[in-house]
């Protein structure tokens, strides 16, 4: 498991070890790459969710401005 506690802080590192399994550099590298990939995907999804919230807010604001414009044009 890799745990990053801060941007400039060292990460804690641990690897699942199974009995009678020889830990090779390739195995270790594959495990780390897989976890980094998962972490990056989670970060991307989190950013997408924040952008969706922002988009919803902007769409609501646009609807309100459009309604205001229509009221002003009717006068």
C-alpha positions, -999 to +999 in steps of 0.1 A: +000+000+000+013+035-008+000+063+013+009+099+004+004+121+034+013+153+017+027+167-015+063+169-003+062+142+024+076+107+019+051+080+011+047+050+033+051+018+014+040-017+020+034-047-003+011-076+002+033-107+006+019-142+003+035-172+018+059-190-006+059-160-030+092-146-041+090-109-043+107-098-075+113-063-087+088-068-115+061-079-091+068-049-069+068-025-099+036-040-113+019-036-079+030+000-075+020+009-111-014-006-106-020+013-074-008+046-089-031+041-118-060+035-095-051+065-074-049+087-105-083+074-118-099+082-085-084+117-086-097+122-122-132+111-111-131+134-081-122+163-104-150+154-128-175+154-100-164+188-089-166+201-125-202+186-128-212+206-097-197+237-111-214+231-145-248+226-127-243+259-109-234+277-141-264+263-159-287+274-131-272+309-133-276+310-170-313+299-166-318+328-141-302+353-164-322+341-194-355+344-173-344+379-162-337+389-199-371+376-210-389+396-183-370+427-193-378+423-230-415+419-222-417+453-206 
